[in-house]
């Protein structure tokens, strides 16, 4: 039976030093031209010291005209190759794997940030959410093929820059997730309709990326266990996609769930029985393990060393995914492996002002503030007042803070 400190050998033979996986969090630390910055270098150098086996970056977008947030890093070509090399060098210290998460937001793009939104089909969000986004138009097939190539190009550049692998973001309602969902994908051509057609976009991206980077360079996928919405992507469909990816030779699958219409990845709407096992998607991972040999990562909910060890020992997951805990305790894996910490507690962050707490999504704003502190070379501050965090974020970003933040 595997232990947290044990190595993991990926299907392509690449060795990961242990079972800790720092999951992606959107940093918002690019410059005004969407290029990497010294803040990102410092942030990922700190995480490279954490003893995580794999560290995954936040959203790196494949198209500058399709941004999830104003300060997303964009990699379309090699103009920032030297900066990317600095980022990769810092993030791969201490035998750490640094994987670039590459993504296209589809219709999850805020008004005022981009000229237009695109999606598999012209399907609007729920009215209370749609007000933040422009109505998306349906992609033409030539545009779909262009986006597929963009993923491959970004992955090729990531490899050239020295990143250890890439992760395709196929969860949380972004473009790949939109193609997978029958709720958002109403196409009648080869890209929509049956599950076979709806998963074609993801599979073609994977195949094209593999052609560009070769067999020895790891490719992972972040995938929803379900959308948790009526007529959305279901657990049964997710299991079929996982089985297909496994057959194609995927190196690692991270299990998540939900979208910004139903944000289960944040811990909302989670059953009490699930909370007792800590991880939100562990039950689904147990079912996925029955039909797939690909290594799995479960992210969301882990708070105790005993809970992490149990999940590894029972074989439900191959790695322990940690996101928000690593924003407050950047050396958490090291502390746990050395027996210096048994558990952590992450309290809800609220100002007490209902309108602010709901509209600004203060929880994510507070954690983003911690990432900013690390990027500036400071220590994190668990005692930071939510109101102070809000003021500091307003000072940095202005009223953009009142837009919904990303995961």
C-alpha positions as a Markdown table, in Angstrom:
| # | Residue | x | y | z |
|---|---|---|---|---|
| 1 | Unk | 0.0 | 0.0 | 0.0 |
| 2 | Unk | 1.3 | 3.4 | -0.9 |
| 3 | Unk | 2.3 | 6.1 | 1.6 |
| 4 | Unk | 2.3 | 9.8 | 1.3 |
| 5 | Unk | 6.1 | 9.9 | 1.1 |
| 6 | Unk | 6.3 | 7.2 | -1.6 |
| 7 | Unk | 7.3 | 8.0 | -5.2 |
| 8 | Unk | 4.7 | 7.8 | -7.9 |
| 9 | Unk | 5.7 | 6.5 | -11.4 |
| 10 | Unk | 3.5 | 7.9 | -14.1 |
| 11 | Unk | 2.4 | 5.8 | -17.1 |
| 12 | Unk | 5.1 | 7.3 | -19.3 |
| 13 | Unk | 7.8 | 6.3 | -16.7 |
| 14 | Unk | 8.3 | 9.8 | -15.2 |
| 15 | Unk | 9.0 | 9.7 | -11.4 |
| 16 | Unk | 7.2 | 12.0 | -8.9 |
| 17 | Unk | 9.0 | 12.2 | -5.6 |
| 18 | Unk | 5.9 | 11.9 | -3.3 |
| 19 | Unk | 2.1 | 12.0 | -3.3 |
| 20 | Unk | 1.5 | 15.7 | -2.6 |
| 21 | Unk | 0.0 | 17.8 | -5.4 |
| 22 | Unk | -0.3 | 21.6 | -5.2 |
| 23 | Unk | -3.4 | 22.2 | -7.3 |
| 24 | Unk | -3.9 | 25.3 | -9.5 |
| 25 | Unk | -5.0 | 28.6 | -8.1 |
| 26 | Unk | -5.4 | 31.6 | -10.3 |
| 27 | Unk | -2.7 | 34.1 | -9.2 |
| 28 | Unk | -3.6 | 37.2 | -11.2 |
| 29 | Unk | 0.1 | 38.2 | -11.2 |
| 30 | Unk | 0.8 | 38.7 | -14.9 |
| 31 | Unk | 1.8 | 42.2 | -16.0 |
| 32 | Unk | -0.5 | 44.5 | -18.1 |
| 33 | Unk | 0.7 | 42.6 | -21.2 |
| 34 | Unk | -0.2 | 39.3 | -19.7 |
| 35 | Unk | 3.5 | 38.3 | -19.3 |
| 36 | Unk | 5.0 | 36.4 | -16.3 |
| 37 | Unk | 6.5 | 38.6 | -13.5 |
| 38 | Unk | 9.0 | 38.3 | -10.7 |
| 39 | Unk | 6.1 | 37.8 | -8.3 |
| 40 | Unk | 5.3 | 34.5 | -10.0 |
| 41 | Unk | 9.0 | 33.5 | -9.9 |
| 42 | Unk | 9.1 | 34.1 | -6.1 |
| 43 | Unk | 5.7 | 32.5 | -5.5 |
| 44 | Unk | 6.6 | 29.3 | -7.3 |
| 45 | Unk | 10.1 | 29.2 | -5.8 |
| 46 | Unk | 8.5 | 29.1 | -2.4 |
| 47 | Unk | 6.2 | 26.3 | -3.4 |
| 48 | Unk | 9.1 | 24.4 | -4.9 |
| 49 | Unk | 10.6 | 24.3 | -1.3 |
| 50 | Unk | 7.3 | 22.8 | 0.0 |
| 51 | Unk | 8.2 | 19.2 | -0.8 |
| 52 | Unk | 5.2 | 18.9 | -3.1 |
| 53 | Unk | 5.7 | 16.2 | -5.7 |
| 54 | Unk | 3.9 | 18.3 | -8.3 |
| 55 | Unk | 3.0 | 22.0 | -8.3 |
| 56 | Unk | 0.5 | 23.2 | -10.9 |
| 57 | Unk | 0.3 | 26.8 | -12.1 |
| 58 | Unk | -2.9 | 28.8 | -12.3 |
| 59 | Unk | -4.7 | 29.4 | -15.6 |
| 60 | Unk | -2.3 | 30.1 | -18.5 |
| 61 | Unk | -4.4 | 31.1 | -21.4 |
| 62 | Unk | -3.8 | 30.1 | -25.0 |
| 63 | Unk | -5.4 | 33.2 | -26.5 |
| 64 | Unk | -4.9 | 36.8 | -25.5 |
| 65 | Unk | -8.4 | 37.6 | -26.9 |
| 66 | Unk | -9.9 | 35.1 | -24.4 |
| 67 | Unk | -9.0 | 36.0 | -20.8 |
| 68 | Unk | -10.6 | 34.7 | -17.7 |
| 69 | Unk | -9.1 | 37.7 | -15.7 |
| 70 | Unk | -7.2 | 40.8 | -16.6 |
| 71 | Unk | -3.9 | 39.5 | -15.1 |
| 72 | Unk | -3.9 | 36.0 | -16.6 |
| 73 | Unk | -0.6 | 34.8 | -18.1 |
| 74 | Unk | -1.0 | 34.2 | -21.9 |
| 75 | Unk | 1.4 | 32.0 | -23.9 |
| 76 | Unk | 0.6 | 32.2 | -27.6 |
| 77 | Unk | 4.2 | 32.4 | -28.8 |
| 78 | Unk | 7.8 | 32.5 | -27.6 |
| 79 | Unk | 8.0 | 36.3 | -26.9 |
| 80 | Unk | 8.2 | 35.7 | -23.2 |
| 81 | Unk | 10.4 | 32.6 | -23.4 |
| 82 | Unk | 13.2 | 34.0 | -21.1 |
| 83 | Unk | 10.6 | 34.9 | -18.5 |
| 84 | Unk | 9.0 | 31.5 | -18.7 |
| 85 | Unk | 12.4 | 29.9 | -18.3 |
| 86 | Unk | 13.0 | 31.9 | -15.1 |
| 87 | Unk | 9.6 | 30.8 | -13.8 |
| 88 | Unk | 10.2 | 27.2 | -14.7 |
| 89 | Unk | 13.7 | 27.2 | -13.2 |
| 90 | Unk | 12.4 | 28.6 | -9.9 |
| 91 | Unk | 9.4 | 26.2 | -9.7 |
| 92 | Unk | 11.4 | 23.0 | -10.4 |
| 93 | Unk | 14.0 | 23.4 | -7.6 |
| 94 | Unk | 14.2 | 20.7 | -5.1 |
| 95 | Unk | 13.2 | 18.0 | -7.6 |
| 96 | Unk | 9.7 | 19.5 | -7.8 |
| 97 | Unk | 7.6 | 19.0 | -10.9 |
| 98 | Unk | 6.1 | 22.3 | -12.2 |
| 99 | Unk | 3.2 | 21.7 | -14.6 |
| 100 | Unk | 1.7 | 24.6 | -16.6 |
| 101 | Unk | -2.1 | 24.5 | -16.5 |
| 102 | Unk | -3.3 | 25.6 | -19.9 |
| 103 | Unk | -6.8 | 26.8 | -20.5 |
| 104 | Unk | -9.4 | 28.7 | -22.7 |
| 105 | Unk | -12.3 | 30.2 | -20.7 |
| 106 | Unk | -14.9 | 29.9 | -23.5 |
| 107 | Unk | -17.9 | 32.0 | -22.4 |
| 108 | Unk | -16.6 | 32.5 | -18.9 |
| 109 | Unk | -15.1 | 35.9 | -19.7 |
| 110 | Unk | -16.2 | 39.1 | -18.0 |
| 111 | Unk | -17.7 | 42.1 | -19.7 |
| 112 | Unk | -15.1 | 44.7 | -20.5 |
| 113 | Unk | -12.1 | 42.4 | -20.5 |
| 114 | Unk | -12.6 | 40.9 | -23.9 |
| 115 | Unk | -14.4 | 42.0 | -27.1 |
| 116 | Unk | -16.6 | 38.9 | -27.3 |
| 117 | Unk | -17.2 | 35.5 | -25.8 |
| 118 | Unk | -17.2 | 32.3 | -27.7 |
| 119 | Unk | -18.7 | 28.9 | -26.8 |
| 120 | Unk | -19.7 | 25.5 | -28.3 |
| 121 | Unk | -23.2 | 26.9 | -28.6 |
| 122 | Unk | -25.0 | 30.2 | -27.9 |
| 123 | Unk | -26.5 | 29.1 | -24.5 |
| 124 | Unk | -26.8 | 31.8 | -21.8 |
| 125 | Unk | -26.0 | 31.3 | -18.1 |
| 126 | Unk | -28.7 | 31.7 | -15.4 |
| 127 | Unk | -29.8 | 35.4 | -15.4 |
| 128 | Unk | -28.1 | 36.3 | -12.1 |
| 129 | Unk | -24.8 | 35.1 | -13.5 |
| 130 | Unk | -25.2 | 36.2 | -17.2 |
| 131 | Unk | -25.2 | 39.8 | -16.2 |
| 132 | Unk | -21.4 | 39.5 | -15.6 |
| 133 | Unk | -20.7 | 38.0 | -19.0 |
| 134 | Unk | -21.3 | 38.9 | -22.6 |
| 135 | Unk | -23.6 | 36.6 | -24.5 |
| 136 | Unk | -21.4 | 34.1 | -26.3 |
| 137 | Unk | -21.6 | 33.3 | -29.9 |
| 138 | Unk | -21.2 | 29.7 | -31.3 |
| 139 | Unk | -17.7 | 28.8 | -32.5 |
| 140 | Unk | -17.2 | 27.9 | -36.2 |
| 141 | Unk | -15.4 | 24.6 | -36.9 |
| 142 | Unk | -12.3 | 26.4 | -38.2 |
| 143 | Unk | -12.1 | 28.3 | -34.9 |
| 144 | Unk | -12.4 | 25.1 | -32.9 |
| 145 | Unk | -9.5 | 23.6 | -34.9 |
| 146 | Unk | -7.5 | 26.8 | -34.2 |
| 147 | Unk | -8.1 | 26.6 | -30.5 |
| 148 | Unk | -7.0 | 22.9 | -30.5 |
| 149 | Unk | -3.7 | 23.9 | -32.1 |
| 150 | Unk | -3.3 | 26.8 | -29.6 |
| 151 | Unk | -3.3 | 24.3 | -26.7 |
| 152 | Unk | -0.6 | 22.3 | -28.5 |
| 153 | Unk | 1.5 | 25.4 | -29.2 |
| 154 | Unk | 1.3 | 26.5 | -25.6 |
| 155 | Unk | 2.3 | 23.1 | -24.4 |
| 156 | Unk | 5.2 | 22.9 | -26.7 |
| 157 | Unk | 6.5 | 26.3 | -25.4 |
| 158 | Unk | 6.0 | 25.2 | -21.8 |
| 159 | Unk | 8.2 | 22.2 | -22.5 |
| 160 | Unk | 10.9 | 24.3 | -24.2 |
| 161 | Unk | 10.9 | 26.7 | -21.2 |
| 162 | Unk | 11.6 | 23.9 | -18.8 |
| 163 | Unk | 8.2 | 23.1 | -17.2 |
| 164 | Unk | 7.9 | 19.5 | -16.2 |
| 165 | Unk | 4.5 | 18.9 | -17.7 |
| 166 | Unk | 1.1 | 20.4 | -18.6 |
| 167 | Unk | -2.4 | 20.1 | -17.3 |
| 168 | Unk | -5.4 | 20.6 | -19.6 |
| 169 | Unk | -8.1 | 22.4 | -17.7 |
| 170 | Unk | -11.3 | 20.5 | -18.5 |
| 171 | Unk | -13.3 | 21.4 | -15.4 |
| 172 | Unk | -15.2 | 24.3 | -13.7 |
| 173 | Unk | -17.2 | 25.4 | -16.7 |
| 174 | Unk | -14.3 | 26.6 | -18.9 |
| 175 | Unk | -14.3 | 25.8 | -22.7 |
| 176 | Unk | -13.4 | 22.1 | -22.6 |
| 177 | Unk | -16.0 | 21.6 | -19.8 |
| 178 | Unk | -18.5 | 23.5 | -21.9 |
| 179 | Unk | -18.0 | 21.1 | -24.8 |
| 180 | Unk | -18.4 | 18.1 | -22.5 |
| 181 | Unk | -21.7 | 19.4 | -21.1 |
| 182 | Unk | -25.0 | 18.7 | -22.9 |
| 183 | Unk | -26.4 | 21.7 | -21.0 |
| 184 | Unk | -23.9 | 24.1 | -22.8 |
| 185 | Unk | -23.2 | 22.1 | -26.0 |
| 186 | Unk | -26.2 | 22.0 | -28.3 |
| 187 | Unk | -24.2 | 21.4 | -31.5 |
| 188 | Unk | -25.5 | 19.0 | -34.1 |
| 189 | Unk | -22.1 | 18.4 | -35.9 |
| 190 | Unk | -19.2 | 16.2 | -35.0 |
| 191 | Unk | -18.5 | 18.4 | -31.9 |
| 192 | Unk | -21.9 | 17.9 | -30.2 |
| 193 | Unk | -24.8 | 15.6 | -29.5 |
| 194 | Unk | -23.5 | 12.2 | -28.3 |
| 195 | Unk | -20.9 | 11.9 | -25.5 |
| 196 | Unk | -18.5 | 10.6 | -28.1 |
| 197 | Unk | -18.9 | 13.9 | -30.1 |
| 198 | Unk | -18.9 | 16.1 | -27.0 |
| 199 | Unk | -15.6 | 14.6 | -25.7 |
| 200 | Unk | -14.0 | 15.0 | -29.2 |
| 201 | Unk | -12.7 | 18.5 | -28.4 |
| 202 | Unk | -10.8 | 17.3 | -25.3 |
| 203 | Unk | -9.5 | 14.2 | -27.0 |
| 204 | Unk | -8.3 | 16.1 | -30.1 |
| 205 | Unk | -6.5 | 18.6 | -27.8 |
| 206 | Unk | -4.8 | 15.8 | -25.9 |
| 207 | Unk | -3.7 | 14.1 | -29.1 |
| 208 | Unk | -2.4 | 17.3 | -30.7 |
| 209 | Unk | -0.5 | 18.2 | -27.5 |
| 210 | Unk | 0.9 | 14.7 | -27.3 |
| 211 | Unk | 2.2 | 15.0 | -30.9 |
| 212 | Unk | 3.9 | 18.2 | -30.0 |
| 213 | Unk | 5.6 | 17.3 | -26.7 |
| 214 | Unk | 6.2 | 13.5 | -27.1 |
| 215 | Unk | 5.6 | 10.5 | -24.9 |
| 216 | Unk | 8.1 | 11.3 | -22.1 |
| 217 | Unk | 6.5 | 14.7 | -21.3 |
| 218 | Unk | 3.6 | 14.3 | -18.8 |
| 219 | Unk | 0.1 | 15.5 | -19.8 |
| 220 | Unk | -2.6 | 15.7 | -17.1 |
| 221 | Unk | -6.2 | 16.7 | -17.3 |
| 222 | Unk | -8.4 | 18.4 | -14.7 |
| 223 | Unk | -11.9 | 17.0 | -15.1 |
| 224 | Unk | -15.3 | 17.5 | -13.4 |
| 225 | Unk | -16.8 | 14.4 | -11.7 |
| 226 | Unk | -20.1 | 16.2 | -12.6 |
| 227 | Unk | -21.4 | 19.7 | -13.2 |
| 228 | Unk | -24.1 | 19.2 | -10.5 |
| 229 | Unk | -26.7 | 20.9 | -12.7 |
| 230 | Unk | -29.8 | 19.7 | -14.4 |
| 231 | Unk | -29.0 | 18.4 | -17.9 |
| 232 | Unk | -25.3 | 18.9 | -17.2 |
| 233 | Unk | -22.3 | 16.6 | -17.5 |
| 234 | Unk | -23.0 | 13.6 | -15.3 |
| 235 | Unk | -20.9 | 11.2 | -13.2 |
| 236 | Unk | -21.6 | 8.4 | -15.7 |
| 237 | Unk | -20.3 | 10.5 | -18.5 |
| 238 | Unk | -17.3 | 11.6 | -16.6 |
| 239 | Unk | -16.4 | 7.9 | -15.9 |
| 240 | Unk | -16.6 | 7.2 | -19.6 |
| 241 | Unk | -14.3 | 10.1 | -20.4 |
| 242 | Unk | -11.8 | 9.0 | -17.8 |
| 243 | Unk | -11.8 | 5.5 | -19.3 |
| 244 | Unk | -11.2 | 6.9 | -22.8 |
| 245 | Unk | -8.4 | 9.1 | -21.6 |
| 246 | Unk | -6.8 | 6.2 | -19.8 |
| 247 | Unk | -6.9 | 4.1 | -23.0 |
| 248 | Unk | -5.2 | 7.0 | -24.8 |
| 249 | Unk | -2.3 | 7.1 | -22.3 |
| 250 | Unk | -3.1 | 10.1 | -20.1 |
| 251 | Unk | -0.5 | 10.5 | -17.4 |
| 252 | Unk | -2.6 | 12.0 | -14.5 |
| 253 | Unk | -6.3 | 12.9 | -14.0 |
| 254 | Unk | -7.3 | 15.4 | -11.3 |
| 255 | Unk | -10.9 | 15.0 | -10.1 |
| 256 | Unk | -12.9 | 18.1 | -9.3 |
| 257 | Unk | -16.5 | 19.1 | -9.8 |
| 258 | Unk | -19.0 | 21.9 | -10.4 |
| 259 | Unk | -18.8 | 25.3 | -12.1 |
| 260 | Unk | -19.5 | 28.9 | -11.3 |
| 261 | Unk | -23.2 | 28.1 | -11.7 |
| 262 | Unk | -22.9 | 25.3 | -9.1 |
| 263 | Unk | -19.6 | 25.8 | -7.2 |
| 264 | Unk | -19.1 | 22.4 | -5.5 |
| 265 | Unk | -15.3 | 22.7 | -5.9 |
| 266 | Unk | -15.4 | 25.3 | -3.2 |
| 267 | Unk | -17.1 | 23.0 | -0.7 |
| 268 | Unk | -20.6 | 24.3 | -1.1 |
| 269 | Unk | -23.5 | 21.8 | -1.2 |
| 270 | Unk | -21.2 | 19.0 | 0.1 |
| 271 | Unk | -22.9 | 16.3 | 2.1 |
| 272 | Unk | -22.0 | 15.7 | 5.7 |
| 273 | Unk | -20.9 | 12.1 | 4.9 |
| 274 | Unk | -18.5 | 13.5 | 2.4 |
| 275 | Unk | -17.1 | 16.1 | 4.9 |
| 276 | Unk | -16.3 | 13.2 | 7.3 |
| 277 | Unk | -14.0 | 11.7 | 4.7 |
| 278 | Unk | -12.6 | 15.3 | 4.1 |
| 279 | Unk | -12.1 | 15.2 | 0.3 |
| 280 | Unk | -15.1 | 16.3 | -1.7 |
| 281 | Unk | -14.8 | 13.9 | -4.6 |
| 282 | Unk | -13.3 | 10.8 | -3.0 |
| 283 | Unk | -16.3 | 8.6 | -3.5 |
| 284 | Unk | -16.3 | 9.3 | -7.3 |
| 285 | Unk | -12.5 | 8.7 | -7.4 |
| 286 | Unk | -13.1 | 5.2 | -5.9 |
| 287 | Unk | -15.5 | 4.4 | -8.8 |
| 288 | Unk | -13.1 | 5.9 | -11.3 |
| 289 | Unk | -10.3 | 3.7 | -10.0 |
| 290 | Unk | -12.4 | 0.6 | -10.9 |
| 291 | Unk | -12.3 | 1.4 | -14.6 |
| 292 | Unk | -9.0 | 3.3 | -15.1 |
| 293 | Unk | -5.4 | 2.6 | -14.3 |
| 294 | Unk | -4.4 | 6.2 | -14.8 |
| 295 | Unk | -3.1 | 7.9 | -11.6 |
| 296 | Unk | -5.8 | 10.1 | -9.9 |
| 297 | Unk | -5.6 | 13.2 | -7.9 |
| 298 | Unk | -8.5 | 14.3 | -5.6 |
| 299 | Unk | -8.4 | 18.0 | -4.7 |
| 300 | Unk | -10.7 | 19.8 | -2.2 |
| 301 | Unk | -11.4 | 19.3 | 1.4 |
| 302 | Unk | -8.2 | 17.7 | 2.8 |
| 303 | Unk | -7.3 | 19.2 | 6.2 |
| 304 | Unk | -5.7 | 16.5 | 8.3 |
| 305 | Unk | -2.6 | 14.2 | 7.9 |
| 306 | Unk | -4.7 | 11.2 | 8.9 |
| 307 | Unk | -7.3 | 11.9 | 6.3 |
| 308 | Unk | -4.7 | 12.3 | 3.6 |
| 309 | Unk | -2.9 | 9.1 | 4.6 |
| 310 | Unk | -6.2 | 7.1 | 4.7 |
| 311 | Unk | -7.1 | 8.3 | 1.2 |
| 312 | Unk | -3.7 | 7.1 | -0.1 |
| 313 | Unk | -3.7 | 3.9 | 1.8 |
| 314 | Unk | -7.2 | 2.8 | 0.6 |
| 315 | Unk | -6.1 | 3.5 | -3.0 |
| 316 | Unk | -8.9 | 5.9 | -3.9 |
| 317 | Unk | -6.4 | 8.5 | -5.0 |
| 318 | Unk | -2.8 | 8.4 | -6.1 |
| 319 | Unk | -2.0 | 12.0 | -4.9 |
| 320 | Unk | -3.4 | 14.5 | -2.4 |
| 321 | Unk | -4.5 | 17.7 | -4.1 |
| 322 | Unk | -4.1 | 20.9 | -2.0 |
| 323 | Unk | -5.1 | 24.4 | -3.1 |
| 324 | Unk | -6.2 | 26.9 | -0.5 |
| 325 | Unk | -4.2 | 25.3 | 2.3 |
| 326 | Unk | -1.0 | 26.0 | 0.2 |
| 327 | Unk | -2.0 | 29.7 | 0.0 |
| 328 | Unk | -1.8 | 30.0 | 3.8 |
| 329 | Unk | 0.7 | 27.2 | 4.6 |
| 330 | Unk | 3.0 | 27.2 | 1.6 |
| 331 | Unk | 5.3 | 24.6 | 3.2 |
| 332 | Unk | 2.5 | 22.3 | 4.4 |
| 333 | Unk | 3.6 | 19.1 | 2.7 |
| 334 | Unk | 7.1 | 19.5 | 4.2 |
| 335 | Unk | 5.7 | 20.1 | 7.6 |
| 336 | Unk | 3.5 | 17.1 | 7.5 |
| 337 | Unk | 6.2 | 14.8 | 6.1 |
| 338 | Unk | 8.5 | 15.9 | 8.9 |
| 339 | Unk | 5.8 | 15.3 | 11.6 |
| 340 | Unk | 5.6 | 19.0 | 12.5 |
| 341 | Unk | 2.0 | 19.5 | 11.6 |
| 342 | Unk | -1.0 | 17.1 | 11.9 |
| 343 | Unk | -3.8 | 19.3 | 10.7 |
| 344 | Unk | -4.9 | 22.8 | 9.6 |
| 345 | Unk | -8.0 | 24.8 | 10.0 |
| 346 | Unk | -9.3 | 27.2 | 7.3 |
| 347 | Unk | -12.0 | 29.4 | 8.7 |
| 348 | Unk | -14.6 | 31.2 | 6.5 |
| 349 | Unk | -13.4 | 34.7 | 5.6 |
| 350 | Unk | -16.3 | 37.2 | 5.9 |
| 351 | Unk | -16.5 | 40.9 | 6.4 |
| 352 | Unk | -20.0 | 40.7 | 7.9 |
| 353 | Unk | -21.3 | 42.9 | 5.1 |
| 354 | Unk | -23.6 | 40.6 | 3.1 |
| 355 | Unk | -23.4 | 42.5 | -0.1 |
| 356 | Unk | -19.6 | 42.6 | -0.1 |
| 357 | Unk | -19.2 | 39.0 | 1.0 |
| 358 | Unk | -21.5 | 37.7 | -1.8 |
| 359 | Unk | -20.7 | 40.0 | -4.6 |
| 360 | Unk | -16.9 | 40.3 | -4.2 |
| 361 | Unk | -16.5 | 36.6 | -3.4 |
| 362 | Unk | -14.3 | 37.7 | -0.5 |
| 363 | Unk | -13.1 | 34.1 | 0.2 |
| 364 | Unk | -11.1 | 34.0 | -3.0 |
| 365 | Unk | -10.0 | 37.6 | -2.7 |
| 366 | Unk | -8.6 | 36.8 | 0.8 |
| 367 | Unk | -6.6 | 33.8 | -0.5 |
| 368 | Unk | -5.4 | 35.8 | -3.5 |
| 369 | Unk | -4.1 | 38.4 | -1.1 |
| 370 | Unk | -2.0 | 35.6 | 0.6 |
| 371 | Unk | -0.5 | 34.7 | -2.8 |
| 372 | Unk | 0.3 | 38.3 | -3.4 |
| 373 | Unk | 2.2 | 38.4 | -0.1 |
| 374 | Unk | 4.3 | 35.4 | -1.1 |
| 375 | Unk | 5.0 | 36.9 | -4.5 |
| 376 | Unk | 6.3 | 40.0 | -2.8 |
| 377 | Unk | 8.7 | 37.9 | -0.7 |
| 378 | Unk | 6.6 | 38.2 | 2.5 |
| 379 | Unk | 5.2 | 35.5 | 4.8 |
| 380 | Unk | 1.5 | 34.6 | 4.7 |
| 381 | Unk | -0.7 | 36.1 | 7.3 |
| 382 | Unk | -3.5 | 33.8 | 8.5 |
| 383 | Unk | -4.7 | 36.5 | 10.9 |
| 384 | Unk | -5.2 | 39.0 | 8.1 |
| 385 | Unk | -8.5 | 40.8 | 8.5 |
| 386 | Unk | -11.0 | 40.1 | 5.6 |
| 387 | Unk | -11.8 | 43.9 | 5.6 |
| 388 | Unk | -8.1 | 44.8 | 5.3 |
| 389 | Unk | -7.7 | 42.2 | 2.5 |
| 390 | Unk | -10.6 | 43.8 | 0.7 |
| 391 | Unk | -9.2 | 47.3 | 1.0 |
| 392 | Unk | -5.8 | 46.1 | -0.2 |
| 393 | Unk | -7.4 | 44.3 | -3.1 |
| 394 | Unk | -9.4 | 47.4 | -4.0 |
| 395 | Unk | -6.3 | 49.5 | -3.9 |
| 396 | Unk | -4.6 | 47.1 | -6.3 |
| 397 | Unk | -7.4 | 46.2 | -8.7 |
| 398 | Unk | -10.1 | 48.9 | -8.2 |
| 399 | Unk | -13.7 | 47.8 | -8.7 |
| 400 | Unk | -12.5 | 44.7 | -10.6 |
| 401 | Unk | -12.6 | 43.0 | -7.2 |
| 402 | Unk | -16.4 | 43.0 | -7.4 |
| 403 | Unk | -16.2 | 40.7 | -10.4 |
| 404 | Unk | -16.2 | 37.0 | -9.6 |
| 405 | Unk | -12.8 | 35.5 | -9.1 |
| 406 | Unk | -11.6 | 32.2 | -10.6 |
| 407 | Unk | -10.5 | 28.8 | -9.4 |
